[in-house]
Each structure stands twice: as C-alpha cells, then as structure tokens.
Amino acid sequence: MTEIAHDERLRRWRLVLGGDSAEGTGCTLAGTDAAMDGALSALYGDGSGGTSADSRSGGRSAGLGASAPSVARWLGDIRTYFPSSVVQVMQRDAIDRLGLSTLLLEPEMLEAVEADVHLVGTLLSLNKAMPETTKETARAVVRRVVDDLEKRLASRTRSTLTGALDRSARINRPRHRDIDWDRTIRANLKNYLPLPEKEGAYTVVPERLIGYGRASQSVKKDVVLCIDQSGSMAASVVYASVFGAVLASMRSIATRLVVFDTAVVDLTDQLDDPVDVLFGTQLGGGTDINRALAYCQSQITRPADTVVVLISDLYEGGIRDEMLKRVAAMKASGVQFVALLALSDEGTPAYDREHAAALAALGAPAFACTPDLFPEVMAAAIEKRPLPIPDMVTHQ
C-alpha cells in the first residue's frame, strides 16, 4: 500500500470513529475534513455536550441544539459536504435521534431541507399541528417530491398497464373489422397449405382469429387501492398516492383510493392531485383492516374485472376472522386480490406473520413491493397470471 493510500484510509477511519481519545488513528483533520467531522459529530456524537466546533479539535459530541438557526446552518453544511442520498439519510436520523420534528413546522426550516419521501411522511404526520404559515411551504415541499416521483414512475406504469389491458381484452372470435391481422398471422404461421396454382407458394390458414373488442376505449378494469395510514406505512402512503393518480389518469382503468386507520376515508374524488390525497390522510392511529375491506367490497360492481390492492403491515385491530372471510369472498367472486406489506424502497417491514400466512393460505400471498416492481405486479393481476413475487418473500 502506498503512503498516500495509507493516509487516505486513516482519514476515512478518523471520520468514521469521530476522534475519540481511544480511536487510535493518530490522524488530525483540518479544513473541509474538520467541517465534515463537525457536521457528523453534531448528529452522531455521544451527547456529552459541546458544539460542533469543539468536535473539530477533539472529542465528538452531539450538538445541534434546539434552535432553528443552528439546525438550519447544519442542514446547509451537510448539503455542502455530502451527496443528496447521504443528506437524506442524515436528515432522517436527525429527526429520529434528536427529535427535530417540531422544527419542521417552521417555514425557514422546510426551505432548508432536502426533500424526499421520508420527509413527506414526517410532514404528513405533523399535518394537524402545522400552523397556517407553514402549510403553504409544506405543500410546496410535498409537491416537489410528488412531481419527481411522477416523472420517474408514470411513463413506465402507463405503458406496462396499457399492454396488460390490451392483452386481457384480446378476443378470439372478433368481428371482421376488429381482427388484429398482424397478431393473427403470427399466431397461425404453423397453419399453412400449398397453393395448387403456384408451385412452392403457400397460404396461411387462420384457424384462430385474434382481435379486440369494439369497446376497447371503455373502462376495462376497476382498481381499488386500500391503504393503511398507520404511522409505520408513511412511505407506502406517499407512493400509493402517486400511483393512484397515475392509474386514475388512464381512461381504461376506473381507480378508487381508500385510506384507513380505525376509520375509512374514500379519497377517490381527489385523485387528480396526489398532493391533495396526501394532505387528506392522517398518519398514525389504530388499524381496522376488516372495516376498510368491508367498504371496498361494497364498492365492487364487476368482480371479474376488479383488482383490489391492500397495502398494510397486517397488524389488525378489527375482527381478524371477518377480515379473512371478506378476502375469501372477494376471491371467490372473481376479484384479483393483492396484499402488499409495503410499497417502498425500504424492504420488508415488521408485519403480522400470522395474518400474512392466513392470506397466503387463501391464495393471496403478502409481500413487500418496490415502486419499480409495482407496475409489473399490477399487470400480472390485470392479466390474471401469477404475481412476480420477490425471492425474499416468506409467505407464499
């Protein structure tokens, strides 16, 4: 190892270990490195007192203080020294470790933060306590995140589901003007006969015609998104609201969005703006899945053409046996039922394994789903084929 590589390794270990007297690197930081160490110390120090300036000259100690100006300065520092993905993690840790949630109620603080899905979840949980002077800024922050998510997810979702809807609507005895000749010829290439008048010439015999129904522009599928708005599901609520708006923009899908805790709220009439949907939720509280599914079941008019997506960690505060009976009844009527433990990038959360196993026994496996996988899951449900369940799923 070269001397430069050795010094760089010591530098990195010094930033990780924080300069405690026992850290043993013997490395002294200066300039930008010292400032980075101060920003890390303020958040991840041992809480023994002092300020970030103290940490630059020795021991690491937590010291953001409880004032908005000091936190705003710290937010500016970490955005200077670290990439956006790291900034988002550090902000999340600051909210969790140092109890800074109440400071997010101040407009100047909101303007300083790096907006992401988790910050939106925190803002939504503070919605009821948010003063009017802050709400406009909060909506702007949420709007920024939602717009970014829509740009990332909308195009692929629409194209994936449009293909699935077309395939599910395909019919094998179409009227002449509804025949899809390209698909029909390809499907019948093995069925051919020689032409007697032309040696070496053949004609395809279309034993199976493929086409589309004449009402191809009408609503083909009904989708019900049933979202648990308990506090642990914050990121899932954000993503589900965005996907709900995307689905609602497709004329061939009739989308209903329902959120629940111990009460049930239908937010379908707000689906044209996911920000309105998000501010219509109330993160936290208990959970009554049975009541929510009872409402969703009452809204189903075309079971064979309906997909119900329950997004919940399955911790049921209502009547468990009734919940399972409702799922069984919906599936028996022809409803495609999908149970997602989470709709986020965070992996599988804590969830009720007994309820997940019971749903799996009914043919409705419960699994965590990333936003990138969600279009494929919905396409499979629309086409009534096996769901693309990730390998790490336990209850199948």
C-alpha positions as CSV (number, residue, x, y, z in Angstrom):
1,M,0.0,0.0,0.0
2,T,1.4,3.4,-0.9
3,E,1.8,6.1,1.7
4,I,-1.0,8.2,0.1
5,A,-3.4,5.3,0.2
6,H,-2.5,4.6,3.8
7,D,-3.1,8.2,4.8
8,E,-6.5,8.2,3.0
9,R,-7.5,5.1,4.9
10,L,-6.6,6.7,8.2
11,R,-8.5,9.8,7.2
12,R,-11.7,7.8,6.5
13,W,-11.4,5.8,9.7
14,R,-10.9,9.1,11.6
15,L,-14.2,10.5,10.1
16,V,-16.0,7.3,11.0
17,L,-14.7,6.9,14.5
18,G,-15.1,10.6,15.4
19,G,-11.9,11.5,17.1
20,D,-12.5,9.8,20.5
21,S,-9.4,9.5,22.6
22,A,-9.3,5.7,22.0
23,E,-9.9,5.8,18.3
24,G,-6.2,5.2,17.6
25,T,-5.8,6.6,14.1
26,G,-3.5,9.5,15.1
27,C,-5.0,11.4,12.3
28,T,-5.7,15.2,12.6
29,L,-8.3,16.8,10.5
30,A,-8.3,20.3,9.1
31,G,-10.2,22.5,6.7
32,T,-13.1,20.8,4.9
33,D,-12.5,17.5,6.7
34,A,-12.8,19.2,10.0
35,A,-16.1,20.8,9.0
36,M,-17.4,17.4,7.7
37,D,-16.4,15.9,11.1
38,G,-18.2,18.7,12.9
39,A,-21.4,18.0,10.9
40,L,-21.2,14.3,11.7
41,S,-20.4,15.0,15.4
42,A,-23.4,17.2,15.8
43,L,-25.7,14.3,14.8
44,Y,-23.8,11.1,15.7
45,G,-21.8,12.2,18.8
46,D,-22.1,10.7,22.2
47,G,-24.2,13.5,23.6
48,S,-21.6,14.6,26.2
49,G,-22.0,18.2,25.4
50,G,-20.2,20.8,23.4
51,T,-20.7,22.2,19.9
52,S,-19.6,21.0,16.5
53,A,-16.7,23.4,16.8
54,D,-15.5,21.5,19.9
55,S,-15.6,18.3,18.0
56,R,-13.2,19.7,15.3
57,S,-10.5,19.9,17.9
58,G,-11.0,16.7,19.7
59,G,-13.8,14.6,21.1
60,R,-17.0,14.0,19.1
61,S,-20.2,15.2,20.9
62,A,-23.7,15.8,19.8
63,G,-24.6,19.5,19.4
64,L,-27.3,20.6,17.1
65,G,-29.1,22.5,19.8
66,A,-32.8,23.1,19.8
67,S,-32.9,26.3,17.8
68,A,-33.9,26.6,14.2
69,P,-30.9,28.8,13.2
70,S,-28.4,26.2,14.4
71,V,-30.2,23.4,12.7
72,A,-30.6,25.4,9.5
73,R,-26.8,26.0,9.5
74,W,-26.2,22.3,10.0
75,L,-28.6,21.5,7.1
76,G,-26.6,23.9,4.9
77,D,-23.3,22.3,6.0
78,I,-24.4,18.7,5.2
79,R,-25.7,19.7,1.8
80,T,-22.3,21.3,1.1
81,Y,-20.2,18.3,2.2
82,F,-22.3,15.2,1.3
83,P,-24.2,13.9,-1.7
84,S,-28.0,14.1,-1.8
85,S,-28.6,10.5,-0.9
86,V,-26.4,10.8,2.2
87,V,-28.1,14.1,3.1
88,Q,-31.5,12.4,3.1
89,V,-30.2,9.7,5.5
90,M,-28.7,12.2,7.8
91,Q,-31.9,14.3,7.9
92,R,-33.9,11.2,8.7
93,D,-31.5,10.3,11.5
94,A,-31.6,13.9,12.9
95,I,-35.4,13.8,13.1
96,D,-35.3,10.3,14.8
97,R,-32.3,10.8,17.1
98,L,-32.6,14.4,18.1
99,G,-36.4,15.0,18.0
100,L,-36.3,17.8,15.4
101,S,-39.8,17.1,14.1
102,T,-41.3,20.2,15.7
103,L,-38.7,22.4,14.0
104,L,-40.1,21.3,10.6
105,L,-43.2,23.4,11.5
106,E,-41.2,26.5,10.7
107,P,-41.2,27.7,7.0
108,E,-37.5,28.6,7.0
109,M,-36.6,25.1,8.2
110,L,-38.7,23.5,5.4
111,E,-36.9,25.6,2.8
112,A,-33.5,24.4,4.0
113,V,-34.2,20.6,4.0
114,E,-33.5,18.1,1.2
115,A,-37.0,16.8,0.3
116,D,-37.6,13.1,-0.1
117,V,-40.3,10.5,0.6
118,H,-39.4,10.1,4.3
119,L,-39.6,13.9,4.9
120,V,-43.0,14.0,3.2
121,G,-44.1,11.2,5.6
122,T,-42.9,13.2,8.6
123,L,-44.7,16.4,7.3
124,L,-47.9,14.4,6.9
125,S,-47.7,13.1,10.4
126,L,-47.3,16.7,11.6
127,N,-50.2,18.0,9.4
128,K,-52.7,18.6,12.2
129,A,-50.2,20.5,14.3
130,M,-48.9,22.6,11.4
131,P,-49.6,26.3,11.6
132,E,-51.2,28.0,8.6
133,T,-48.0,30.0,8.0
134,T,-46.2,26.7,7.4
135,K,-48.7,24.8,5.3
136,E,-48.1,26.6,2.0
137,T,-44.3,25.8,2.3
138,A,-45.1,22.2,3.3
139,R,-47.3,21.7,0.3
140,A,-44.5,23.1,-1.9
141,V,-42.1,20.6,-0.4
142,V,-44.5,17.7,-0.9
143,R,-45.3,18.9,-4.4
144,R,-41.6,18.8,-5.3
145,V,-41.3,15.2,-4.2
146,V,-44.5,14.1,-5.8
147,D,-43.6,15.7,-9.1
148,D,-40.3,13.9,-9.1
149,L,-41.9,10.6,-8.3
150,E,-44.5,11.0,-11.1
151,K,-41.7,11.8,-13.6
152,R,-39.9,8.6,-12.5
153,L,-42.9,6.3,-12.4
154,A,-45.7,7.5,-14.6
155,S,-44.5,6.6,-18.1
156,R,-43.4,3.1,-17.3
157,T,-46.6,2.4,-15.3
158,R,-48.8,3.6,-18.2
159,S,-47.0,1.6,-20.9
160,T,-46.9,-1.6,-18.8
161,L,-50.5,-1.5,-17.8
162,T,-51.7,-0.5,-21.3
163,G,-50.0,-3.6,-22.7
164,A,-51.6,-5.8,-20.0
165,L,-55.0,-4.3,-20.6
166,D,-54.8,-4.9,-24.3
167,R,-53.7,-8.5,-23.8
168,S,-56.5,-9.1,-21.3
169,A,-59.1,-7.6,-23.7
170,R,-58.0,-9.7,-26.7
171,I,-60.8,-11.9,-28.1
172,N,-60.6,-15.0,-30.3
173,R,-63.8,-14.5,-32.3
174,P,-63.7,-10.9,-33.3
175,R,-65.8,-9.2,-36.0
176,H,-64.0,-8.8,-39.3
177,R,-63.2,-5.2,-38.8
178,D,-61.9,-5.9,-35.3
179,I,-59.3,-8.5,-36.4
180,D,-55.7,-7.7,-35.5
181,W,-54.2,-9.2,-38.7
182,D,-50.6,-8.8,-37.5
183,R,-51.1,-10.9,-34.4
184,T,-53.5,-13.3,-36.2
185,I,-50.9,-14.1,-38.9
186,R,-48.1,-14.6,-36.4
187,A,-50.3,-16.9,-34.3
188,N,-51.1,-19.0,-37.3
189,L,-47.8,-19.3,-39.1
190,K,-47.7,-23.1,-38.4
191,N,-51.0,-23.5,-40.2
192,Y,-50.4,-23.3,-43.9
193,L,-51.4,-25.0,-47.1
194,P,-49.7,-25.1,-50.5
195,L,-51.3,-23.1,-53.3
196,P,-52.1,-25.6,-56.2
197,E,-51.8,-22.9,-58.9
198,K,-48.4,-21.7,-57.8
199,E,-45.6,-24.2,-57.1
200,G,-43.7,-23.5,-54.0
201,A,-46.3,-21.0,-52.7
202,Y,-48.2,-21.4,-49.5
203,T,-51.1,-19.6,-47.8
204,V,-51.6,-19.2,-44.0
205,V,-54.9,-20.7,-42.7
206,P,-56.1,-18.6,-39.8
207,E,-57.5,-21.3,-37.5
208,R,-57.5,-18.8,-34.6
209,L,-58.5,-15.1,-35.1
210,I,-57.2,-12.5,-32.7
211,G,-58.8,-9.1,-32.2
212,Y,-60.0,-6.6,-29.7
213,G,-63.5,-5.8,-28.5
214,R,-65.2,-2.8,-30.1
215,A,-65.4,-1.1,-26.7
216,S,-61.6,-1.0,-26.4
217,Q,-61.6,2.6,-25.2
218,S,-64.1,2.0,-22.4
219,V,-63.2,1.1,-18.9
220,K,-61.7,-2.4,-18.8
221,K,-60.7,-2.8,-15.2
222,D,-61.6,-1.5,-11.8
223,V,-58.8,-1.0,-9.4
224,V,-59.3,-0.3,-5.6
225,L,-56.2,0.8,-3.7
226,C,-56.9,0.2,0.0
227,I,-54.1,1.9,2.0
228,D,-53.2,1.5,5.7
229,Q,-52.3,5.0,7.0
230,S,-50.9,3.9,10.3
231,G,-47.6,5.7,11.1
232,S,-45.3,2.9,10.0
233,M,-46.8,3.0,6.5
234,A,-45.8,6.6,5.7
235,A,-43.6,5.9,2.6
236,S,-46.2,3.4,1.3
237,V,-48.9,6.1,1.5
238,V,-46.8,8.5,-0.5
239,Y,-46.0,6.1,-3.3
240,A,-49.6,4.7,-3.3
241,S,-51.0,8.2,-3.7
242,V,-48.7,8.8,-6.7
243,F,-49.6,5.5,-8.3
244,G,-53.3,6.2,-7.7
245,A,-53.1,9.4,-9.6
246,V,-51.3,7.7,-12.5
247,L,-53.9,4.9,-12.7
248,A,-56.7,7.5,-12.4
249,S,-55.3,9.3,-15.5
250,M,-55.8,6.1,-17.6
251,R,-59.3,6.0,-19.2
252,S,-59.4,2.2,-19.4
253,I,-59.0,1.9,-15.6
254,A,-61.5,3.1,-13.0
255,T,-59.5,3.8,-9.9
256,R,-60.7,4.1,-6.3
257,L,-58.4,5.1,-3.5
258,V,-59.3,4.4,0.1
259,V,-57.3,5.1,3.2
260,F,-57.9,3.8,6.7
261,D,-56.9,3.5,10.3
262,T,-59.8,2.7,12.6
263,A,-62.0,4.9,10.3
264,V,-62.3,4.6,6.5
265,V,-61.9,7.6,4.1
266,D,-62.6,7.5,0.4
267,L,-60.2,10.0,-1.4
268,T,-61.2,9.0,-4.9
269,D,-62.5,12.4,-5.8
270,Q,-59.1,13.9,-5.1
271,L,-57.1,11.6,-7.3
272,D,-56.4,14.2,-9.9
273,D,-53.9,15.7,-7.5
274,P,-51.8,13.3,-5.3
275,V,-50.8,16.2,-3.0
276,D,-54.5,16.7,-2.1
277,V,-54.7,13.0,-1.4
278,L,-51.6,13.1,0.8
279,F,-52.9,16.0,2.9
280,G,-56.2,14.2,3.1
281,T,-54.5,11.3,5.0
282,Q,-53.9,11.3,8.7
283,L,-50.8,9.2,9.6
284,G,-50.9,7.4,12.9
285,G,-53.7,5.8,14.9
286,G,-55.0,2.3,15.0
287,T,-55.9,-0.2,12.3
288,D,-59.2,-1.8,11.3
289,I,-58.5,-3.7,8.0
290,N,-61.8,-5.5,8.2
291,R,-63.8,-2.3,8.2
292,A,-61.7,-1.0,5.3
293,L,-62.2,-4.2,3.2
294,A,-65.9,-4.1,4.0
295,Y,-66.2,-0.7,2.4
296,C,-64.1,-1.7,-0.6
297,Q,-66.2,-4.8,-1.0
298,S,-69.4,-2.7,-1.1
299,Q,-68.0,-0.6,-4.0
300,I,-67.3,-3.6,-6.2
301,T,-69.8,-4.0,-9.1
302,R,-67.7,-6.1,-11.6
303,P,-65.8,-8.7,-9.5
304,A,-64.3,-10.5,-12.5
305,D,-62.8,-7.2,-13.7
306,T,-61.7,-5.8,-10.4
307,V,-58.3,-5.7,-8.7
308,V,-58.1,-4.9,-5.0
309,V,-54.7,-3.9,-3.7
310,L,-54.4,-3.9,0.1
311,I,-51.3,-2.1,1.3
312,S,-50.8,-2.8,5.0
313,D,-48.4,-4.4,7.5
314,L,-51.5,-6.5,8.5
315,Y,-51.5,-5.6,12.2
316,E,-55.3,-5.9,12.5
317,G,-57.1,-4.1,15.3
318,G,-60.5,-5.2,14.0
319,I,-62.1,-8.6,13.6
320,R,-59.5,-11.0,12.1
321,D,-61.8,-13.8,11.1
322,E,-64.2,-11.4,9.4
323,M,-61.2,-9.8,7.5
324,L,-60.2,-13.2,6.2
325,K,-63.7,-14.2,5.2
326,R,-64.0,-11.0,3.2
327,V,-60.8,-11.7,1.3
328,A,-62.0,-15.3,0.6
329,A,-65.4,-14.0,-0.6
330,M,-63.9,-11.4,-2.9
331,K,-61.6,-14.0,-4.4
332,A,-64.4,-16.5,-4.8
333,S,-66.4,-13.8,-6.7
334,G,-63.5,-13.4,-9.2
335,V,-61.7,-10.4,-7.7
336,Q,-57.9,-10.3,-8.1
337,F,-56.7,-9.6,-4.5
338,V,-53.1,-8.3,-4.0
339,A,-51.7,-7.9,-0.5
340,L,-48.6,-5.6,-0.2
341,L,-46.8,-5.4,3.2
342,A,-45.1,-2.2,1.9
343,L,-44.9,-0.1,-1.3
344,S,-41.5,1.5,-0.8
345,D,-37.7,1.0,-1.3
346,E,-37.2,0.1,2.3
347,G,-37.6,-3.7,2.0
348,T,-40.0,-5.8,4.1
349,P,-41.2,-4.0,7.3
350,A,-42.3,-5.5,10.5
351,Y,-45.6,-7.2,9.8
352,D,-48.1,-9.7,11.3
353,R,-46.8,-13.0,10.1
354,E,-49.9,-15.0,11.2
355,H,-52.2,-12.8,9.1
356,A,-49.7,-13.0,6.2
357,A,-49.7,-16.8,6.4
358,A,-53.5,-16.9,6.6
359,L,-53.8,-14.7,3.4
360,A,-51.3,-17.0,1.7
361,A,-53.5,-20.0,2.5
362,L,-56.3,-18.2,0.7
363,G,-54.2,-17.8,-2.4
364,A,-53.3,-14.1,-1.7
365,P,-49.6,-14.1,-0.8
366,A,-48.4,-11.0,1.1
367,F,-45.1,-9.4,0.1
368,A,-43.2,-6.1,0.1
369,C,-43.1,-4.4,-3.2
370,T,-40.7,-1.7,-4.5
371,P,-42.2,1.2,-6.6
372,D,-40.2,-0.1,-9.6
373,L,-41.9,-3.6,-9.3
374,F,-45.4,-2.3,-8.8
375,P,-46.3,-1.8,-12.5
376,E,-45.4,-5.5,-13.1
377,V,-47.5,-6.6,-10.1
378,M,-50.5,-4.7,-11.4
379,A,-50.0,-6.0,-15.0
380,A,-49.9,-9.6,-13.7
381,A,-53.1,-9.0,-11.6
382,I,-54.9,-7.5,-14.6
383,E,-54.0,-10.4,-16.8
384,K,-54.8,-12.9,-14.0
385,R,-51.4,-14.5,-14.1
386,P,-49.0,-15.4,-11.2
387,L,-47.7,-12.3,-9.4
388,P,-43.9,-11.5,-9.7
389,I,-43.2,-12.1,-6.0
390,P,-39.6,-11.2,-4.9
391,D,-37.5,-14.2,-3.8
392,M,-37.2,-13.0,-0.2
393,V,-40.9,-13.4,0.5
394,T,-41.7,-15.8,3.3
395,H,-45.4,-16.2,3.0
396,Q,-46.4,-17.6,-0.4
